[in-house]
Amino acid sequence: MRIKSAFVGGFLFIGLLVVGFIMLLRSCLSQYDERFALAPVLYFEKEGKAVLFSLVEYDKTTNYSRRGGFVSKSISARYLVQQNDAVSGARIQDKEIKDHSDIKYHPVEMLGGSNELAWVFVGELMAFDPFTLEKKADIALLEDKHPSLKGLFPAERRFYMFNPDDRQVYFTASDGTKWKLNTSTLAITASEYDPEKDPLDEEQAAIEKLQAINRAKQDSMFRNEYPGKLLAQGKITQKQYSRVREDFTARQKVLYQERDSLQNLEAALRTRESNMRQRHSAIEWLSRLNPSYGQTKSNQDTLAGRWFGMLSKEEIGKLYNRVSWQAVYQETARRQFYVGSWTPGRNGDLVFEKENAALTGAGDFFLDGGFLLDKYTAIPIRLTNPDGLLVVYKDKIGQDGKIRLSRLGTDGKVQWTVETQLGSFIDWLYTGRQLFVVGMNNPELSGTQANLLLCIDLATGKVNTYDYFEQGK
C-alpha cells in the first residue's frame, strides 16, 4: 500500500513538474506574442450606443531563438473580431473566428460596414453583428439562402468587391456570372455593375446629342433658308428679302446662343469630370491604408463662403488662383493659415482672390502642415459647432518626426492640440463628433499592423488610447 501511494505521489509530482515547466515556457514565450488590428476599424452607432469593430490577428509564439543579431521564431496565428467602446476605447469583448491553418487563400482583411453589419474576408466572405459579435453570414449560410449558387461562391478575395458608395458587395461567381449581394437583407441579384464606368458618360452623351441637333439645324438653315440663296432661286422677292434676312439672322442668333450654351455646359462637365477623376484617384489612394503622410492632407479648402490656405510664403507666391485640393509635400515647409474669398469660375471651378488673402492666427507655424482629409471624400474635414478645420503637422523634421493634430477656428486660432506619438496614420475615421486614428508605434510591428487606437473628442481634444498589442494580452 505504501509502495502504491509513493508511486502515485511520484507520478503526481512529475506531472506537476511537467505542467509547471509548460506554464513557465509559455510565460517566457508569451512576451514575444504579437496582437494587432488589421485596419480599417469600423464605427457603428445604435440606440445611443457607439462601438468600434475591428479585425484582430493574434500571433502566438511557439518557439523563439536568438543567434547573434538575428531572431527566429515560430508562431501560430489566430483571427478574432473585437468590439471596443467608441468613447473610452476600452475593449468590451472579442471572439475568435478562425485559425491560420483553416484559411486557404489570403489576404485576411476588413471589407467595410453597412447598416448594422461588419463585412470581412477571413478565408471566405463573412459578416458580423458589431454589437454582439454574432456571425450573421458566411458562405454556408449564403448557399442555404440561395441554393442556385451552391458551389459557385469564389474562394479567393479578389473576386469580391465592397463598394463604399452604396455599401453593397459585388462578386463574380465561379462560372463567371456577376452578382450583387445586398449587405442588409442578404438578397442576391444578377448585376452588370462596372466600377470603371464613368458616371458622367450619360451627361456627355446627352450634350453631344444636343450639339448634333444644333449643328443639323444650322446646316439646314444655311442650305434651305439662306436669304441670298432664296433670292437667287426666285423663291422670295427683293421686297421680301430684308424681312427674311432679319428673321434668318434672329433665328441664327438663337442657334449660336444655344451652341455657346452647350459648349459652356461641356466645358463645365469636363471640369467636373476632371475634378471627379482627381477625387476618385485620391479616395483610392486613401483607401489603400497607410498612405504617405503627404497624402493625408491638403493645402486649401473652402468653408462658410471663405477660402482657407495652409501655405508657406514661398508656396502662396507660386500658387495659381484656382481652388484645388492638392496633397502637399515639403517636410521643411513652415506653413501658416491664410483666409480669403472666392467666386465661381465660368467652367464650374472656384477662383480665389489671391492678392487679398490675409495671413491670420497668432503667428503660429505648422511644420509640413495641411488640412486633414476625410478618407471617404478626399476633401478636408470640415468641423461645425463652431466651424473649423483639423490641421496635421510634424513636431520636427526627419523620420523621427511625430504628427500633431490641432483644431483651428476660421479665425486661425488653435483651440486644442493632440500629440499623437505616430509618424503616420494607417487609418482614420471622422464621425462628426469624434476622430478615430489607427497607427503603429511598436517596433515589433510593421506595414499595416496597427497597435494603437486613438479616440479623439473633437469638441475638447480629449484623447483615449487603446493598445491592441499591450492591452489585448
ZAKE-949738 format. One record per atom (N, C-alpha, C): x, y, z; residue in three letters. Coordinates in pm, whole numbers, plus 50000, padded with zeros to 5 digits. Each point is the difference from the previous one (the first is absolute). Last residue first. Example, Ala and Ser with C-alpha at 12.3 -4.5 7.8 and 13.67 -1.06 7.14 Angstrom:
512854977550708SER/500825011950006SER/499235010950073SER/500294942849993ALA/499115011950000ALA/500905012050000ALA/
// end
This chain:
496675414647556LYS/500614987650048LYS/499334995150127LYS/499075041649754GLY/499284988349952GLY/500554987050054GLY/501815044550077GLN/498784997950075GLN/499234987849957GLN/504145012349776GLU/500214998550145GLU/498724996250074GLU/499895005749523PHE/501174991550029PHE/500104997450149PHE/496725029949819TYR/499674986149970TYR/501124990650043TYR/498665048750196ASP/501134993449936ASP/499654985249980ASP/497345050950079TYR/499974985450021TYR/501144993949920TYR/498195052450203THR/500874991349921THR/499824985450037THR/497615053550009ASN/500054987150069ASN/500714990249908ASN/499565057550043VAL/500394987849929VAL/499954988050095VAL/498015055149922LYS/500344989250092LYS/500264987249922LYS/498525044249832GLY/501354995449974GLY/500444988950094GLY/495605025149950THR/500935003350108THR/501454996449970THR/496354993449684ALA/499605012250069ALA/501065004550100ALA/500314959149746LEU/500335011849920LEU/499585013050066LEU/501724950650183ASP/498795008250007ASP/500315013349932ASP/502404950549927ILE/500175014350026ILE/498655007049998ILE/502744950250033CYS/498625004849993CYS/500025014550045CYS/503774961349806LEU/499755012550069LEU/498565004249979LEU/503354953249970LEU/498715006149966LEU/499815012550083LEU/504284963149846LEU/499495011350076LEU/498685005249943LEU/502724963449815ASN/499844996850142ASN/499275011050077ASN/500614978449462ALA/499725011650086ALA/499834995650144ALA/502134985249493GLN/499664994050129GLN/499875011250102GLN/501315003049525THR/498705004950044THR/499534993050128THR/505195001849898GLY/498965001149897GLY/498735006150054GLY/502884977950378SER/500425006249874SER/498815001149905SER/501904989050566LEU/499034998949892LEU/500515007149875LEU/502284999650423GLU/499824985849968GLU/499094998149879GLU/500975043050212PRO/501044995449907PRO/499884985349961PRO/496085036450129ASN/500684988850063ASN/501034994449902ASN/496555034349934ASN/501195005850062ASN/500804989450075ASN/495595009149621MET/500964990450055MET/501195007650058MET/494295009949883GLY/501395001149958GLY/500884989850069GLY/494695024949924VAL/500654987150019VAL/501425001149948VAL/495665034550172VAL/501264998349927VAL/500594986450036VAL/495105031150019PHE/500694987850042PHE/501234998249912PHE/496425041750161LEU/500974995449900LEU/500704987850059LEU/494905026750095GLN/501274993950039GLN/500884997449878GLN/495695020849969ARG/500325003450138ARG/501384995150043ARG/498784993549552GLY/499295012450030GLY/500315004850140GLY/502034961349781THR/498574997350019THR/499185012650018THR/505024978749784TYR/499335011850054TYR/498514997250008TYR/504944970649972LEU/498565000449971LEU/499385011850072LEU/505084974149822TRP/499305009250089TRP/498565001149953TRP/505164969949942ASP/498605002549964ASP/499435010350096ASP/504634991649985ILE/499624988749915ILE/498575001949951ILE/503545039050141PHE/498714994050032PHE/499774988349905PHE/504855021750195SER/499044999849890SER/498714993850050SER/503505008650300GLY/500675005949886GLY/499125000649878GLY/498625001950543LEU/500044991749879LEU/500735007249888LEU/498595016550448GLN/501114990550016GLN/500114990349883GLN/496895039550102THR/499554986349969THR/501074989450026THR/498465049750195GLU/501254993549962GLU/499684985349975GLU/496675045449980VAL/500234986250045VAL/501364995349949VAL/497045049750099THR/501034992649927THR/500204986450064THR/496175045749960TRP/500674989650077TRP/501004992749911TRP/498095041449869GLN/499094997350112GLN/500484988750089GLN/502155039649645VAL/500084986050040VAL/499144997950124VAL/499315038349601LYS/500454997550137LYS/499964985050032LYS/498525023549585GLY/501374995450005GLY/500524996850139GLY/495505012949837ASP/500855011750023ASP/501474996150012ASP/496514968149953THR/500125007049872THR/500785013150015THR/501194960350336GLY/498795007049965GLY/500195007149867GLY/502614954350158LEU/500075014449975LEU/498625005549975LEU/502684954350236ARG/498735005449948ARG/500165015149988ARG/503934959549979SER/499415011850064SER/498675003449937SER/504234959750051LEU/498695002849945LEU/499395011850076LEU/505164974249884ARG/499145007550091ARG/498685002849927ARG/504214961749925ILE/498895008349955ILE/499305006850118ILE/505404985749956LYS/498694994550035LYS/498915010049963LYS/505544987849852GLY/498945009650024GLY/498664993250026GLY/504364980149874ASP/499564999150139ASP/498885009850033ASP/502184997849570GLN/499234987850021GLN/499514998550143GLN/500935050249806GLY/500684987149999GLY/499104988450036GLY/499305051650190ILE/500254994249870ILE/500674986350014ILE/496505019250371LYS/501365002849953LYS/500204993249865LYS/495765001450207ASP/500685006950111ASP/501465002949965ASP/495694997149643LYS/501034992350068LYS/500645008150112LYS/494725000149779TYR/501345005349976TYR/500994992150085TYR/494295007549848VAL/501054990650041VAL/501355006249963VAL/494705019750092VAL/501315001549938VAL/500944989350056VAL/494365012349944LEU/501024992350069LEU/501315001149923LEU/495585035950041LEU/500744990249919LEU/500994992650090LEU/494945030950054GLY/501454999050014GLY/500584989249913GLY/495125025250237ASP/500704996349878ASP/501504999650024ASP/497184991650441PRO/499995009949893PRO/500744994949876PRO/497474981350026ASN/499695003050142ASN/501235001450090ASN/501124974749553THR/498895009250029THR/499885002050150THR/503884982449585LEU/499394999150132LEU/498895010350016LEU/502614972249586ARG/499435013050035ARG/499214998850129ARG/504154973549697ILE/498964998450101ILE/499545013950044ILE/502204992649504PRO/500285002150143PRO/498774998050089PRO/500224971849555ILE/500065014450023ILE/500175002150150ILE/499354956649792ALA/501295005649954ALA/500005015250002ALA/496604964850140THR/499705010549903THR/501255005949937THR/499994965350339TYR/498904995849913TYR/499645010349894TYR/503415005750349LYS/500394989049912LYS/498914996349900LYS/501145048550210ASP/499044989550029ASP/500274988749901ASP/503945035250146LEU/498954996149906LEU/499054989750061LEU/503235041750215LEU/499794985549997LEU/498804996749912LEU/503315042849946PHE/498674996650051PHE/499774985049984PHE/505035020050074GLY/498935000249900GLY/498694996250064GLY/505965009150088GLY/498604998750038GLY/499035000249883GLY/505125002450123ASP/499474990549901ASP/498514997550026ASP/501355028050368LEU/501064993649924LEU/499444988949912LEU/497905045850196PHE/499674985850002PHE/500994992849907PHE/499385050150301PHE/500554992849886PHE/499694985250017PHE/497835050250196ASP/500374986050019ASP/500544994249870ASP/498165045550128GLY/501384998149954GLY/500494985850017GLY/495555011250109ALA/500895007150092ALA/501464998349959ALA/495545000849662GLY/500494992050112GLY/500955008350084GLY/499475007949461THR/499245001850124THR/500534990550106THR/500755024749472LEU/500624991350099LEU/499315002450134LEU/497685008649507ALA/500625005950120ALA/500574989250091ALA/498495011049446ALA/500104989850105ALA/500785005650118ALA/499045021349565ASN/499345004750122ASN/500044989750113ASN/501834992649558GLU/500635012450045GLU/499385005350129GLU/498244960749777LYS/501304997650061LYS/500615012750059LYS/495044982649895GLU/500725012649980GLU/501324999550075GLU/497174957349776PHE/500165007950122PHE/500885012249971PHE/496514962949729VAL/501145009249987VAL/500135008050129VAL/497634950749798LEU/499995010950097LEU/501285008349985LEU/496944968649624ASP/501054999550101ASP/499875011950094ASP/497274992149605GLY/499574992250115GLY/501074998450105GLY/500415026149593ASN/499914985949965ASN/499624991150118ASN/500575048350028ARG/499094997849888ARG/499824985349966ARG/501185015050510GLY/500575002249868GLY/499024996449890GLY/499165018050531PRO/499884988949905PRO/500605003849865PRO/501975020450461THR/498845002149914THR/499924988149904THR/502465014850519TRP/500004993449869TRP/498725003549926TRP/503635017050443SER/498664998149946SER/500094993549862SER/503394997150463GLY/499655008749888GLY/498574997549957GLY/504384987150382VAL/498555000849977VAL/499755009749885VAL/504304967250242TYR/499545011449921TYR/498494999249980TYR/504324978350328PHE/498584999549965PHE/499595013049930PHE/505034973950003GLN/499135008250082GLN/498595000049942GLN/505124969049991ARG/498795005549940ARG/499185008050101ARG/505074979849880ARG/499335005650117ARG/498775007749950ARG/503184957749782ALA/499195012149983ALA/499335004150131ALA/502874960649891THR/500615011150073THR/499185012849991THR/498834958049780GLU/500074997650144GLU/500635011350079GLU/497124992649554GLN/501195008050027GLN/500205000050150GLN/495664987949661TYR/501244993250036TYR/501115010350016TYR/494174993149951VAL/501155009150012VAL/501214992350053VAL/494964992249709ALA/500904995350105ALA/501225009350003ALA/495305018849820GLN/501234993249962GLN/500754995250123GLN/495335023549796TRP/500324992250120TRP/501194991249965TRP/498305050549801SER/500214985749974SER/500374993150131SER/498385050749747VAL/499954991850120VAL/500184985349961VAL/502075042649731ARG/498894990649996ARG/500064991450126ARG/503335033649870ASN/498825005350071ASN/498764991349986ASN/505484986850036TYR/499045004149898TYR/498725003950070TYR/505045001450231LEU/498704993549990LEU/499155005949888LEU/504515012150184LYS/499964992349876LYS/498624994249970LYS/500925025250399GLY/500485008449891GLY/499894993149865GLY/499014977350404ILE/498895008749959ILE/500425009449888ILE/503294970750182GLU/498934992649933GLU/498875009249955GLU/503665017150256GLU/500434996249865GLU/498884993349923GLU/499305010950453LYS/500065012149919LYS/500414996949857LYS/497524960750245SER/501185008050036SER/500005012549911SER/495414972750144LEU/501075002049904LEU/501185007350062LEU/494674983350026MET/501084996550093MET/501264999649917MET/494765024049936GLY/501224994049951GLY/500974997050113GLY/494405013049857PHE/501034998350102PHE/501204993149939PHE/495095029749865TRP/501104991449958TRP/501034999550111TRP/494355009450025ARG/501365005249999ARG/501004989549952ARG/495114994550081GLY/500185011049905GLY/501405005849993GLY/498824962150283ALA/499175011550038ALA/500295012149912ALA/503544967049900LEU/499054997450107LEU/499275012950033LEU/504124973149670THR/499015010650006THR/498974996250107THR/505604987549886ASP/498624995850017ASP/499095012249998ASP/505664979549935GLN/498925009749981GLN/498664993950036GLN/504274976250010ASN/500455013650034ASN/498915010649985ASN/500004944450149SER/499885009049885SER/500405014050044SER/500804943550173LYS/499635014050021LYS/499965007949870LYS/501454953350072THR/498925001250098THR/499435014150007THR/503824984149732GLN/498704997349939GLN/498845001650096GLN/504655004550135GLY/499635010849909GLY/498624998249940GLY/501994965950271TYR/499535011350079TYR/499525011449910TYR/499644951349800SER/501095008350048SER/499435011950075SER/497024956850014PRO/500525009049895PRO/501165008050057PRO/497204959750183ASN/501375004650022ASN/500525008649886ASN/495704977549847LEU/500574999150132LEU/501475004250001LEU/496585001749637ARG/500974989049998ARG/500724997950133ARG/496765035349873SER/499374987550043SER/500994988450006SER/501225043849840LEU/499745000550144LEU/499434986950051LEU/500725005349536TRP/501284999950071TRP/499774999650150TRP/496215004249731GLU/500604986849983GLU/501324999050076GLU/497875041649981ILE/499284991050089ILE/500584985949992ILE/501685032249703ALA/500435002950137ALA/499334990650099ALA/498684997749549SER/501364995050015SER/500515002150142SER/495855018249891HIS/499904985450003HIS/501394993850019HIS/499765046749938ARG/499474996250131ARG/499944984850015ARG/501275017249585GLN/501045003150098GLN/499564995750139GLN/496884996249659ARG/501074990249980ARG/501105002150102ARG/496535031049996MET/499534987150051MET/501084989349985MET/500805042949821ASN/500015000550146ASN/499594986750060ASN/499775004449535SER/501395000450042SER/500114999950153SER/495725003449812GLU/500544986649978GLU/501454999350046GLU/497885041650008ARG/499454991350104ARG/500554985849988ARG/501165030449666THR/500625004250127THR/499544991050113THR/497994993549588ARG/501384995249996ARG/500755003950127ARG/495645016149944LEU/499974985650021LEU/501424994350001LEU/499435045149892ALA/499754998050143ALA/500004985150034ALA/500395011549549ALA/501215004150071ALA/499844997850150ALA/496254992249729GLU/501014989849977GLU/501295003350075GLU/496545031450007LEU/499604988250076LEU/501064989149988LEU/500545037949735ASN/500275003250141ASN/499654988250091ASN/498954996549547GLN/501444999650016GLN/500415003050144GLN/495465004149883LEU/500394985950004LEU/501514998550017LEU/498315043249945SER/499544994650127SER/500404985450016SER/500815021449590ASP/500925004950103ASP/499634994550137ASP/497094990049642ARG/501304993449980ARG/500995004050109ARG/495865022049989GLU/499814986350045GLU/501314992249988GLU/499945042949826GLN/499935000750147GLN/499844986050060GLN/499845003549536TYR/501365002750047TYR/500045000750153TYR/495814995949794LEU/500754987549988LEU/501445001750047LEU/497265038349990VAL/499504990650101VAL/500794987049996VAL/500865031649666LYS/500535004650128LYS/499584990550113LYS/498184993349572GLN/501414996050002GLN/500655003850134GLN/495655014549913ARG/500014985650031ARG/501414994650005ARG/499505045149879ALA/499494998150136ALA/500044985350040ALA/501125011949555THR/501045004450094THR/499574997750144THR/496844991549657PHE/501094990249995PHE/501065003450103PHE/496525030749940ASP/499504987950066ASP/501094989350006ASP/500965038949762GLU/499895003150143GLU/499544987850079GLU/500134996749532ARG/501355000350054ARG/499975002950150ARG/495965001249760VAL/500474986150012VAL/501404999750063VAL/498145042349901ARG/499274993650110ARG/500484985850024ARG/501835023649635SER/500415006250127SER/499314993250119SER/498774986349548TYR/501374996250040TYR/500375005450139TYR/495935006949715GLN/499934990950116GLN/501374997450064GLN/499555026349602LYS/499265006950104LYS/499934991650128LYS/501904982649608GLN/500915009850058GLN/499315007450116GLN/498114951249914THR/500235011949918THR/500975009450072THR/499714944050014ILE/499525012150066ILE/500305011849907ILE/500954957749843LYS/499004995750097LYS/499495011550084LYS/503524996649637GLY/498695005749968GLY/498914996050096GLY/504894991249995GLN/499164989349945GLN/498605005149966GLN/503215028750201ALA/500574995749873ALA/499134989549933ALA/498835014550433LEU/499785010849903LEU/500504995849862LEU/500764970950362LEU/498575000349967LEU/499695010749895LEU/504364997950171LYS/499744988349917LYS/498534999749956LYS/501395033150304GLY/500615002349869GLY/499724988849903GLY/498474995750458PRO/499285009949918PRO/500575002349862PRO/500134953450278TYR/500895011749990TYR/499375010249904TYR/498344954750136GLU/499315012550037GLU/500885012449989GLU/501224951949912ASN/498645001549949ASN/499355013650024ASN/504614986750126ARG/499764992749875ARG/498645003449940ARG/501435017950418PHE/500875005349895PHE/499724993349865PHE/497584984450378MET/499685014149975MET/500825005549885MET/500904956350151SER/498735000549929SER/499635014449965SER/503794992450270ASP/500254995349862ASP/498725001249916ASP/499635009450459GLN/500785010349933GLN/500244996249854GLN/497894968450271LYS/499115011449978LYS/500735011149926LYS/502494962750135ALA/499094996249891ALA/499055011549968ALA/502895004550369ARG/500755001049873ARG/499104996849881ARG/498134994550429ASN/500265014249974ASN/500735001849867ASN/499304956450158ILE/498735005849956ILE/500205014649963ILE/503644978150189ALA/499764994849865ALA/498705005749942ALA/501055009850446GLN/500925007149911GLN/499794995449855GLN/497624977750338LEU/499455013449980LEU/500885008249907LEU/501574957550123LYS/498794998549919LYS/499395013649970LYS/503674998250293GLU/500434997549862GLU/498804998449907GLU/499175003950461ILE/500505012749946ILE/500414998349853ILE/498714961450233ALA/498845008849981ALA/500425013349940ALA/503374969050122ALA/499264995149882ALA/498805009149970ALA/502475008450389GLN/500805003449884GLN/499274995949872GLN/498104987550409GLU/499895014549980GLU/500765004349876GLU/500384955150127GLU/498645002849951GLU/499805014949976GLU/504104984950193ASP/499884996149859ASP/498635003549943ASP/501865004850462LEU/499655011749920LEU/499824996649852LEU/501424968550348PRO/498635004350029PRO/499555011949917PRO/503574960349869ASP/500015014050039ASP/498575004650025ASP/502164949150048LYS/499115008549922LYS/499995014150055LYS/502314960650183GLU/500785009049915GLU/499125009749920GLU/498354964450290PRO/500645010450081PRO/500795010049918PRO/495604969549888ASP/501345002149947ASP/500675011250079ASP/495504962650026TYR/500695011850053TYR/501435000649947TYR/495994970049928GLU/501025003149901GLU/500775012450042GLU/496794958850253SER/500445013949988SER/501085001249893SER/495934966050281ALA/500955001549890ALA/500355014649983ALA/498584984050488THR/499395002149869THR/501095001249894THR/498844986250560ILE/500995000049892ILE/499275001049867ILE/499215010350577ALA/499464996249870ALA/501095001349894ALA/500255011850478LEU/500694988049949LEU/499374994749871LEU/499115041650271THR/499004989349996THR/500594986449962THR/502855038950045SER/499035001550109SER/499054988050005SER/503415006649661THR/500664997750129THR/499085002150120THR/499474983149473ASN/499485010650085ASN/500494997550143ASN/502264984249528LEU/499524995450129LEU/499545012050082LEU/500814987149448LYS/500005010350103LYS/499384994350126LYS/502634978449522TRP/498905001150095TRP/500205011750097TRP/501664970749501LYS/500235011150093LYS/498765002650084LYS/502574955549717THR/498845008950010THR/500245010350111THR/503044963349894GLY/500195012549927GLY/498825009450003GLY/500774956650232ASP/499684997749859ASP/500095012849917ASP/500754999650475SER/500994991149941SER/499754997349852SER/498195046450198ALA/499884985950039ALA/501024991649926ALA/500215052650148THR/499934991849880THR/500004985550044THR/498325047650269PHE/500944988949983PHE/499754992749868PHE/498845045750363TYR/499874994949864TYR/501024988949982TYR/497415028150429VAL/501084991249956VAL/499684995049860VAL/498605048450269GLN/499564986749957GLN/501234992049956GLN/499475048550132ARG/500234990450109ARG/499404986349970ARG/500395042649733ASP/498684994950037ASP/500074989350109ASP/504025023349885ASP/498975009749964ASP/498604995250042ASP/504154974050043PRO/499765009550109PRO/498895010049969PRO/500834947849837ASN/499905013449943ASN/499695010150111ASN/502464950049963PHE/499085007650085PHE/500025014449949PHE/501274951149757MET/500255014450012MET/498935006150089MET/502454948649830TYR/498985007550075TYR/500395014750005TYR/502754965349810PHE/498764999749923PHE/498835006950071PHE/504524993750181ARG/500035009449888ARG/498725000149916ARG/500994969750385ARG/499595013650035ARG/499845008949878ARG/499364945749978GLU/501065010050009GLU/499445014150021GLU/497374959249933ALA/500784998250123ALA/501015011250020ALA/494914999949742PRO/501454998749981PRO/500754999250134PRO/494944982249883PHE/500655011450066PHE/501524998449989PHE/496804967049844LEU/500445010249904LEU/500635012350065LEU/497814959650204GLY/501244996049934GLY/500575010549906GLY/495035006450103LYS/500794990550079LYS/501214995449919LYS/496235030649882LEU/501395004249997LEU/500904990550080LEU/495254994949972SER/500445000149860SER/501475004049987SER/497635000250426PRO/500424986849954PRO/500544999849857PRO/499385036450394HIS/499945000749853HIS/500524986849941HIS/499685005150468LYS/499015010249964LYS/499805000849849LYS/503294971450181ASP/498694995250047ASP/498895009549957ASP/504415013049914GLU/499604989049911GLU/498664994250042GLU/501935033150270LEU/499565005949873LEU/499574989249901LEU/501844986650414LEU/498705006450022LEU/499455005749869LEU/504334981549992ALA/499014989550024ALA/498605006050017ALA/503725029549958ILE/499634993549873ILE/498944989350020ILE/499775037850353ASP/501214993949945ASP/499544992549874ASP/497815036150413ALA/500094994849863ALA/501364993549977ALA/498595017950426LYS/498735001149930LYS/500044994649857LYS/502574997450524LYS/500194998449856LYS/498644999749932LYS/501205026050469GLU/499384988149945GLU/500214999649848GLU/501255034750331LEU/501044991749936LEU/499444986749950LEU/497775040550199THR/499994987350072THR/501144990849957THR/499345044049817PHE/499585002350138PHE/500004987150083PHE/501035003149520PRO/501065006550078PRO/499635002250146PRO/498674961349637ASP/499305010650071ASP/501035006850089ASP/501504974549543PHE/499774999050143PHE/499165011750049PHE/501774968849522ALA/499435012250057ALA/499694997650147ALA/503224978649543MET/499274998450126MET/499465013550045MET/502824969549577LEU/499215011850031LEU/499174997450125LEU/504654974249948GLU/498715000349932GLU/499315013050036GLU/504354993050149GLY/499914987249932GLY/498724998449921GLY/499845038850236VAL/500944991950078VAL/499924985849945VAL/498045052949921PHE/500384988149922PHE/501084992950080PHE/495595035450132VAL/501434996849999VAL/500244988649901VAL/496005039050197TRP/500384989849902TRP/501514998349995TRP/495755018350347ALA/501385002149962ALA/500424988349911ALA/494935024350136LEU/500874988449982LEU/501415004449961LEU/495795026950051GLU/500364994450130GLU/500884987549988GLU/499805036049617ASN/498915000050098ASN/500494993950132ASN/503704992649711SER/498735004049936SER/498884998550100SER/505945000149934GLY/498804999250080GLY/498785004649922GLY/505064975549856GLY/499285012350023GLY/498744997650081GLY/504184971349902LEU/499435004949875LEU/499285013350020LEU/504364972550247MET/498715006350022MET/499505005449866MET/503504957450023GLU/499835014450009GLU/498575004250029GLU/504084959849862VAL/498935001650098VAL/499815015150017VAL/502064977249534PRO/500185005650133PRO/498774998850088PRO/501164959049783HIS/500185012850067HIS/499885011049894HIS/498454944250059TYR/500395011549919TYR/500075012750085TYR/499134957850208LYS/500734995849881LYS/500525011949921LYS/498664989150540ILE/499855009549889ILE/500874995749883ILE/499814979950446ASP/498684998049938ASP/499825008349873ASP/503875002150292SER/500004987249926SER/498684997349930SER/500605037850292HIS/500735001849873HIS/499954987449915HIS/495965007750334ASP/501444997850015ASP/500655001449862ASP/495205023550185LYS/500704989949919LYS/501474999250038LYS/496615025350253ILE/499184994949889ILE/500704989549916ILE/499725025750532GLU/500854993649899GLU/499124994249890GLU/499025043050325LYS/499544986549968LYS/500904994349891LYS/499265043650409ASP/500534995149873ASP/499584985549980ASP/498685049550307GLN/500064985449983GLN/500694996849869GLN/500205043650211ILE/498804994750066ILE/500024984749993ILE/504025040649991ARG/499444987949939ARG/498814995150081ARG/501485052749976ALA/500234987450070ALA/499364988349927ALA/499785048849898GLY/500954991749925GLY/500224986450062GLY/496985039250116SER/501194997150081SER/501084992449923SER/496025011749763VAL/500405011950077VAL/501294997350075VAL/497784966249735ALA/500435010849912ALA/500465012550075ALA/500334946250134ASP/499165011450027ASP/500525012049921ASP/500834950049816ASN/500525009850095ASN/498985011150022ASN/500624945749787GLN/499135011550021GLN/500625008950107GLN/501674958149622GLN/500055006650131GLN/499095012250002GLN/501624949549738VAL/499295012649983VAL/499875006050139VAL/503954964749799LEU/498885003050087LEU/499265012349950LEU/504014958649867TYR/499305012349964TYR/498745001650085TYR/505264974250020ARG/498564998850012ARG/499375013549968ARG/505124970849955ALA/499155011749984ALA/498534996450011ALA/505094982650165SER/498724994349963SER/499015011649996SER/505764996449952ILE/498765005150057ILE/498814991649954ILE/505895002950064SER/498864993549935SER/498735004850069SER/505255022649940LYS/498914995050084LYS/498924993749914LYS/505365025350030SER/499154990749927SER/498904995350094SER/504135040849936VAL/498954994150081VAL/499154990949912VAL/505315024650002PHE/498834994849929PHE/499044993050095PHE/504525019250082GLY/499025010649983GLY/498734995549932GLY/502744963850247GLY/500635012449958GLY/498965011049994GLY/497404962050056ARG/501404997049972ARG/500665012349943ARG/495154980950258ARG/500795011649959ARG/501454995649983ARG/494484978750035SER/501464998550016SER/500695012549948SER/494804973350115TYR/500755012649987TYR/501484997250021TYR/494524977549930ASN/501444997450012ASN/500755013049973ASN/495294999450020THR/500174986150043THR/501474996350014THR/496465046449993THR/501354994849977THR/500124985950057THR/495655028949799LYS/500504993450121LYS/501344993449971LYS/496795040249783ASP/501094990949966ASP/500614994550129ASP/495235024949821TYR/500784996650120TYR/501024989449962TYR/496555039949755GLU/500854988249985GLU/500814998050127GLU/495055026449859VAL/501254999150076VAL/500744987149968VAL/495875037949849LEU/500484986749968LEU/501414999050055LEU/495725033750164SER/501314997949936SER/500274985349977SER/496145042150152PHE/500164985849964PHE/501324998449927PHE/497395036450364LEU/500964998349892LEU/500194985049978LEU/495645030850216VAL/501094990450014VAL/500935000549879VAL/495525025950288ALA/500975000949890ALA/501164990550028ALA/494465011550153LYS/501244992950029LYS/500925000549879LYS/495455018050015GLY/500825007250095GLY/501324993350037GLY/496934981349677GLU/499285002050125GLU/500885006350108GLU/502984987949621LYS/498614995450003LYS/499435002150139LYS/504765004249646GLU/499225006750105GLU/498564995449990GLU/505544989049819PHE/498564997349994PHE/499315006750118PHE/505084996249696TYR/499215006650104TYR/498524996849979TYR/505164975749864LEU/498695005049961LEU/499245005650120LEU/505434992149820VAL/499084997550110VAL/498675006649964VAL/503884981149632PRO/499485010850084PRO/499184994950117PRO/504044977749984ALA/499195011749966ALA/499254997749868ALA/501824966950375LEU/500135000749855LEU/499055011049952LEU/502534992450502ALA/498795001349919ALA/500365000349853ALA/502794973850411PHE/499825012749931PHE/498714999949918PHE/503844971750344ARG/498555001649981ARG/499765013749939ARG/504154960250137GLU/499625012749938GLU/498505000149977GLU/504144973250330ASP/498744999949925ASP/499745013949940ASP/503644987450298TYR/500295002149857TYR/498754998849913TYR/500054992650474GLN/500505013649985GLN/500355003349855GLN/498584956350141SER/498905009549981SER/500485014449984SER/502854961350102LEU/499755002349859LEU/498945010849977LEU/501104986750443CYS/501195005949937CYS/499735003449854CYS/496674977550239SER/500155013450056SER/501185007249937SER/499284955149893ARG/499005008649934ARG/500095014450048ARG/502774968250211LEU/500425001949861LEU/499045009149926LEU/498874987450436LEU/501155009150003LEU/500475003049859LEU/496624968350050MET/499485013350032MET/501125010350003MET/501184955249937ILE/499265004949883ILE/499495014150024ILE/502074978150358PHE/500995003549898PHE/499315005849876PHE/497294983750349GLY/500685012350040GLY/501005004649897GLY/497854958849937VAL/499055011049982VAL/500645013350034VAL/502564961950082VAL/499825001749856VAL/499065011749972VAL/500664987350450LEU/501225005949944LEU/499855002849852LEU/496554977350217LEU/500005014150038LEU/501235007249946LEU/499734953749938GLY/498995006949920GLY/499975014850029GLY/502744972450260ILE/500585001749866ILE/499025007649910ILE/498464988850427PHE/501075010050010PHE/500625002849863PHE/496824965650039LEU/499355013150012LEU/501045011150005LEU/501544956050004PHE/499425003049869PHE/499365013949999PHE/501654983550409GLY/501095003349908GLY/499495003849862GLY/496894985050322GLY/500545013150038GLY/501125004349907GLY/498214957149945VAL/499015010249960VAL/500525013950031VAL/502634964150147PHE/499995000549854PHE/499065010949949PHE/500144990950462ALA/501235006949957ALA/500055001349849ALA/496504975550183SER/499835014250032SER/501215008049954SER/500194953249961LYS/499045005649905LYS/499815014950022LYS/502694976450303ILE/500695000849870ILE/499085006349896ILE/498264990750427ARG/500915011650003ARG/500715001949867ARG/497284962550046MET/499175012050000MET/500865012550000MET/
// end
